[in-house]
């Protein structure tokens, strides 16, 4: 796996996304009457999904010793600890290694890629599922409305193709510059659109005007857009893994801070929003922990060890 420094796991840290699924409506579950999963019962494994940027690492890409040690302790206790992130594979691997997961699973690209982590494999992991789609219709519509935007595409082989020398740490690899026609003809796992020419409000208005169909898309705080296959979210990938592992639904916990975590937080029996999360994320959660700068994730993780 990719190595990293003790404290820095820089990635796509400042463009937390809001999920607008064009194929289904997601309504936050009511809190009344829900079973709360607090500390784990002795000997019973739980499934714990952790966002990265804004949850495990701060917006400078640093993971505190407190958070790292808490995560490692939960892993060592035998629970199914899974990274669930918008980052692509190569930007996710260092975080997996940092929290001590040697055997398990992870969700990358907002659910577009699912990994099985196994320290005995040559690369330390294998991809067990990819959700691909034809990016052509969405890209054509976006290009017409946002001609000055920058575009990047993660293909089914894990490469990134980009226009305008577009690079981002969340890609995990150096993007290869291509013409727009080449991007239209590729098979995509993830498409990213970024505009430095528009305000976030203008960008959001343009996306809503386009009315993207047949895909799942997430609009961020800045003029940033993530696109995945229809119906694909962190929650859809985690539910796939829950079935694979035969984990009971009431044994699920998720922690996140972004609008692209809303489905994941409502999917989990115990959904925890970070203290700095937007109001709609907090509304979707069952509880709120401290902010990323106050090691909020560590507080949740330690509660699972009691």
CORJO-V54726 format. One record per residue. N is the residue number from 1. RES is the residue in one small letter. OMEGA is omega in degrees with one decimal (* if undefined). NEAR is the number of other ideal C-beta (glycine too) atoms within 12 Angstrom. D_LAST is the distance of its C-alpha to the last C-alpha in Angstrom with 1 decimal. Layout:
# CORJO-V54726
[[N & RES & OMEGA & NEAR & D_LAST] [N & RES & OMEGA & NEAR & D_LAST]]
This chain:
# CORJO-V54726
[[1 & x & 178.5 & 28 & 31.4] [2 & x & 177.9 & 23 & 32.4] [3 & x & 179.3 & 15 & 31.3] [4 & x & 179.2 & 27 & 30.5] [5 & x & -176.0 & 16 & 30.1] [6 & x & -171.3 & 15 & 27.0] [7 & x & -172.5 & 20 & 26.5] [8 & x & 175.2 & 21 & 28.8] [9 & x & -171.3 & 40 & 28.3] [10 & x & 177.5 & 27 & 31.0] [11 & x & -179.5 & 42 & 31.6] [12 & x & -164.5 & 42 & 32.7] [13 & x & -172.1 & 35 & 30.9] [14 & x & -178.7 & 24 & 33.0] [15 & x & -179.8 & 33 & 34.2] [16 & x & -168.1 & 41 & 31.2] [17 & x & 171.1 & 48 & 32.6] [18 & x & -173.8 & 36 & 33.1] [19 & x & 175.2 & 44 & 33.4] [20 & x & -174.7 & 32 & 36.6] [21 & x & -175.9 & 35 & 36.8] [22 & x & -177.1 & 28 & 40.5] [23 & x & 179.3 & 21 & 40.0] [24 & x & 176.5 & 16 & 37.5] [25 & x & 179.7 & 13 & 36.2] [26 & x & 179.0 & 28 & 32.5] [27 & x & 178.7 & 13 & 31.6] [28 & x & -178.6 & 26 & 28.2] [29 & x & 176.8 & 24 & 26.6] [30 & x & -176.6 & 11 & 26.5] [31 & x & -175.1 & 20 & 23.2] [32 & x & 174.3 & 8 & 24.5] [33 & x & -179.5 & 8 & 23.2] [34 & x & 175.5 & 20 & 20.8] [35 & x & 180.0 & 17 & 17.7] [36 & x & 176.2 & 19 & 14.6] [37 & x & -179.8 & 30 & 11.9] [38 & x & 176.1 & 21 & 8.7] [39 & x & -178.0 & 20 & 5.4] [40 & x & 174.6 & 29 & 7.1] [41 & x & -176.9 & 16 & 8.8] [42 & x & 174.7 & 11 & 9.2] [43 & x & -178.9 & 9 & 12.1] [44 & x & -179.1 & 18 & 12.6] [45 & x & 177.6 & 25 & 13.4] [46 & x & 177.5 & 38 & 13.2] [47 & x & -171.8 & 41 & 15.9] [48 & x & -178.1 & 51 & 15.1] [49 & x & -175.2 & 49 & 18.3] [50 & x & 169.1 & 54 & 18.8] [51 & x & -178.8 & 53 & 22.1] [52 & x & -172.5 & 53 & 23.5] [53 & x & -176.2 & 44 & 26.0] [54 & x & 179.9 & 45 & 24.8] [55 & x & 176.3 & 55 & 21.1] [56 & x & 178.4 & 50 & 20.4] [57 & x & -179.1 & 44 & 23.7] [58 & x & -174.3 & 31 & 25.8] [59 & x & 168.6 & 25 & 29.3] [60 & x & 178.3 & 19 & 30.8] [61 & x & -177.5 & 29 & 28.9] [62 & x & 173.7 & 29 & 26.6] [63 & x & -178.4 & 39 & 23.0] [64 & x & 176.6 & 29 & 21.4] [65 & x & -179.5 & 15 & 19.9] [66 & x & 179.3 & 25 & 16.7] [67 & x & -179.0 & 40 & 16.4] [68 & x & -177.5 & 31 & 17.7] [69 & x & 177.7 & 23 & 15.3] [70 & x & 178.6 & 33 & 12.2] [71 & x & 179.1 & 41 & 14.0] [72 & x & 179.5 & 27 & 15.0] [73 & x & 178.8 & 24 & 11.6] [74 & x & 175.0 & 39 & 10.6] [75 & x & -178.2 & 32 & 14.1] [76 & x & 178.9 & 18 & 13.9] [77 & x & 174.5 & 26 & 11.0] [78 & x & 179.3 & 22 & 13.8] [79 & x & 178.3 & 35 & 13.2] [80 & x & -178.9 & 36 & 16.4] [81 & x & -175.4 & 44 & 16.4] [82 & x & 168.9 & 48 & 19.7] [83 & x & 176.0 & 53 & 21.8] [84 & x & -166.0 & 55 & 23.8] [85 & x & 171.0 & 53 & 26.5] [86 & x & 178.6 & 56 & 30.1] [87 & x & 173.0 & 51 & 30.9] [88 & x & -169.7 & 45 & 33.1] [89 & x & -173.2 & 42 & 32.3] [90 & x & 175.8 & 34 & 33.4] [91 & x & 179.0 & 40 & 31.7] [92 & x & -175.5 & 50 & 28.4] [93 & x & 179.6 & 34 & 28.5] [94 & x & 179.9 & 34 & 27.9] [95 & x & 177.2 & 47 & 24.6] [96 & x & 180.0 & 44 & 23.5] [97 & x & -174.8 & 30 & 24.5] [98 & x & -179.1 & 37 & 22.9] [99 & x & 170.7 & 40 & 19.3] [100 & x & 177.4 & 26 & 20.0] [101 & x & 178.4 & 36 & 20.6] [102 & x & 178.1 & 21 & 23.3] [103 & x & -177.8 & 22 & 23.2] [104 & x & -175.2 & 36 & 22.4] [105 & x & 176.6 & 36 & 23.9] [106 & x & 178.9 & 47 & 24.7] [107 & x & -179.2 & 54 & 26.6] [108 & x & 173.4 & 46 & 29.4] [109 & x & 179.2 & 51 & 32.3] [110 & x & 177.7 & 54 & 30.5] [111 & x & -178.0 & 44 & 30.3] [112 & x & -178.7 & 48 & 33.7] [113 & x & 175.0 & 45 & 32.5] [114 & x & -179.8 & 38 & 29.8] [115 & x & 163.4 & 40 & 29.0] [116 & x & -179.1 & 29 & 27.9] [117 & x & -179.4 & 36 & 26.6] [118 & x & -177.3 & 21 & 27.7] [119 & x & 179.0 & 18 & 28.3] [120 & x & 178.7 & 12 & 31.1] [121 & x & -178.3 & 16 & 33.1] [122 & x & 179.6 & 9 & 35.9] [123 & x & -177.9 & 19 & 34.5] [124 & x & -179.5 & 25 & 30.8] [125 & x & 168.4 & 32 & 30.7] [126 & x & 175.9 & 21 & 32.8] [127 & x & -179.0 & 30 & 33.5] [128 & x & 178.0 & 22 & 33.0] [129 & x & 171.8 & 27 & 34.1] [130 & x & 176.4 & 31 & 36.1] [131 & x & -176.4 & 33 & 37.3] [132 & x & 179.0 & 28 & 40.7] [133 & x & 175.9 & 34 & 43.3] [134 & x & -176.3 & 24 & 46.8] [135 & x & -172.0 & 39 & 46.5] [136 & x & -177.0 & 24 & 50.2] [137 & x & -179.7 & 23 & 50.5] [138 & x & -178.7 & 38 & 47.7] [139 & x & 179.6 & 35 & 49.0] [140 & x & -180.0 & 22 & 52.6] [141 & x & -179.4 & 28 & 51.6] [142 & x & -179.0 & 39 & 49.5] [143 & x & -179.6 & 27 & 52.3] [144 & x & -177.2 & 16 & 54.8] [145 & x & -176.8 & 26 & 52.9] [146 & x & -173.7 & 33 & 51.3] [147 & x & -177.2 & 19 & 53.9] [148 & x & -178.4 & 21 & 52.7] [149 & x & 175.5 & 33 & 49.1] [150 & x & -174.7 & 33 & 47.6] [151 & x & 173.9 & 43 & 46.3] [152 & x & -175.6 & 43 & 44.1] [153 & x & 172.3 & 46 & 43.3] [154 & x & -178.0 & 46 & 40.9] [155 & x & -174.2 & 33 & 42.8] [156 & x & 177.2 & 26 & 41.8] [157 & x & 179.6 & 20 & 42.2] [158 & x & 176.5 & 33 & 39.7] [159 & x & 173.5 & 28 & 42.5] [160 & x & 174.4 & 38 & 42.9] [161 & x & -177.3 & 39 & 46.3] [162 & x & 170.6 & 32 & 47.1] [163 & x & 172.4 & 32 & 49.9] [164 & x & -179.7 & 25 & 50.8] [165 & x & -175.9 & 16 & 49.0] [166 & x & 179.0 & 29 & 45.7] [167 & x & 174.4 & 23 & 42.6] [168 & x & -177.8 & 35 & 39.0] [169 & x & -179.5 & 31 & 36.0] [170 & x & 178.9 & 43 & 34.1] [171 & x & 179.6 & 37 & 36.8] [172 & x & 177.3 & 36 & 35.8] [173 & x & 176.1 & 26 & 39.4] [174 & x & 179.9 & 18 & 42.8] [175 & x & 179.5 & 32 & 44.3] [176 & x & -179.8 & 24 & 47.9] [177 & x & 178.8 & 21 & 50.5] [178 & x & 174.0 & 23 & 52.3] [179 & x & -173.8 & 16 & 54.6] [180 & x & 179.9 & 27 & 53.5] [181 & x & 178.2 & 15 & 55.3] [182 & x & 177.5 & 22 & 53.3] [183 & x & 179.9 & 38 & 50.1] [184 & x & -175.0 & 25 & 51.5] [185 & x & -178.1 & 18 & 52.2] [186 & x & 170.0 & 31 & 48.8] [187 & x & -170.0 & 26 & 46.0] [188 & x & 166.3 & 41 & 42.9] [189 & x & -176.5 & 42 & 39.2] [190 & x & 172.2 & 53 & 38.7] [191 & x & 178.8 & 50 & 41.3] [192 & x & 177.6 & 50 & 40.8] [193 & x & -179.9 & 48 & 43.3] [194 & x & 179.4 & 36 & 43.5] [195 & x & 173.5 & 33 & 46.2] [196 & x & -177.6 & 18 & 47.1] [197 & x & -174.8 & 17 & 50.1] [198 & x & 170.4 & 25 & 48.4] [199 & x & 176.1 & 14 & 46.2] [200 & x & -179.6 & 24 & 42.9] [201 & x & 178.2 & 15 & 44.6] [202 & x & -179.5 & 21 & 47.7] [203 & x & 179.8 & 31 & 45.6] [204 & x & 179.3 & 29 & 43.6] [205 & x & 179.3 & 18 & 46.8] [206 & x & -179.7 & 29 & 48.4] [207 & x & -179.8 & 35 & 45.6] [208 & x & 179.1 & 18 & 45.7] [209 & x & -178.6 & 15 & 49.5] [210 & x & -179.5 & 29 & 49.4] [211 & x & -178.1 & 18 & 47.2] [212 & x & -178.6 & 34 & 45.7] [213 & x & 175.0 & 17 & 45.7] [214 & x & 178.4 & 22 & 44.3] [215 & x & 169.5 & 41 & 41.4] [216 & x & -178.6 & 41 & 38.0] [217 & x & -177.0 & 42 & 38.1] [218 & x & 179.1 & 41 & 36.0] [219 & x & -172.6 & 39 & 37.6] [220 & x & 177.5 & 37 & 36.0] [221 & x & 177.0 & 30 & 36.2] [222 & x & 179.0 & 27 & 39.2] [223 & x & -172.4 & 29 & 42.0] [224 & x & -177.8 & 40 & 39.8] [225 & x & 172.4 & 46 & 39.7] [226 & x & 179.4 & 51 & 37.7] [227 & x & 176.8 & 50 & 39.2] [228 & x & 177.3 & 47 & 37.8] [229 & x & -178.7 & 36 & 39.1] [230 & x & 176.4 & 25 & 39.3] [231 & x & -176.1 & 27 & 36.1] [232 & x & 176.0 & 43 & 34.0] [233 & x & 173.0 & 46 & 30.8] [234 & x & -177.6 & 53 & 27.3] [235 & x & -179.5 & 37 & 26.4] [236 & x & 178.5 & 32 & 29.2] [237 & x & 179.7 & 42 & 28.2] [238 & x & 177.8 & 45 & 24.5] [239 & x & 174.4 & 29 & 25.8] [240 & x & -179.6 & 29 & 28.0] [241 & x & 178.0 & 35 & 25.2] [242 & x & 176.7 & 34 & 23.1] [243 & x & -179.8 & 17 & 26.1] [244 & x & -177.2 & 19 & 26.7] [245 & x & -178.4 & 23 & 23.3] [246 & x & 177.1 & 12 & 23.4] [247 & x & 177.4 & 29 & 20.0] [248 & x & -175.1 & 18 & 19.8] [249 & x & -177.4 & 22 & 20.2] [250 & x & 176.5 & 20 & 17.2] [251 & x & -176.5 & 27 & 14.9] [252 & x & 179.1 & 40 & 16.1] [253 & x & 175.6 & 44 & 14.9] [254 & x & 179.2 & 49 & 17.4] [255 & x & 179.3 & 52 & 17.8] [256 & x & -176.9 & 54 & 21.3] [257 & x & -171.9 & 50 & 23.9] [258 & x & 178.9 & 49 & 27.3] [259 & x & 174.0 & 42 & 29.5] [260 & x & 175.0 & 54 & 29.4] [261 & x & -173.8 & 49 & 25.7] [262 & x & 179.0 & 41 & 26.6] [263 & x & -180.0 & 45 & 27.1] [264 & x & -179.1 & 50 & 23.8] [265 & x & 177.8 & 49 & 21.9] [266 & x & 176.3 & 35 & 23.8] [267 & x & -176.2 & 36 & 23.3] [268 & x & 175.0 & 44 & 19.5] [269 & x & 174.0 & 32 & 18.0] [270 & x & 179.1 & 37 & 15.7] [271 & x & -174.5 & 43 & 18.1] [272 & x & 176.7 & 43 & 17.3] [273 & x & 174.6 & 42 & 20.3] [274 & x & -174.8 & 43 & 20.5] [275 & x & -177.8 & 26 & 22.0] [276 & x & -175.8 & 27 & 25.4] [277 & x & 175.8 & 37 & 25.8] [278 & x & -173.8 & 28 & 29.0] [279 & x & -178.4 & 15 & 29.3] [280 & x & 175.3 & 25 & 29.7] [281 & x & 177.6 & 38 & 26.5] [282 & x & 179.8 & 28 & 24.6] [283 & x & -178.7 & 22 & 26.5] [284 & x & -175.1 & 37 & 25.4] [285 & x & 175.5 & 41 & 21.6] [286 & x & -179.8 & 33 & 19.3] [287 & x & 179.8 & 30 & 17.8] [288 & x & 176.4 & 28 & 18.7] [289 & x & 178.1 & 37 & 16.8] [290 & x & -177.9 & 26 & 18.6] [291 & x & 179.0 & 24 & 21.5] [292 & x & -179.2 & 39 & 21.7] [293 & x & 175.3 & 23 & 23.3] [294 & x & 175.5 & 18 & 20.4] [295 & x & -178.6 & 30 & 17.8] [296 & x & -179.7 & 36 & 16.6] [297 & x & -180.0 & 49 & 15.3] [298 & x & 179.1 & 35 & 13.0] [299 & x & 178.5 & 26 & 11.4] [300 & x & -176.9 & 46 & 10.8] [301 & x & 179.0 & 39 & 9.7] [302 & x & 179.7 & 25 & 7.1] [303 & x & 179.7 & 26 & 5.7] [304 & x & -179.1 & 37 & 5.7] [305 & x & -175.8 & 26 & 3.8] [306 & x & * & 15 & 0.0]]
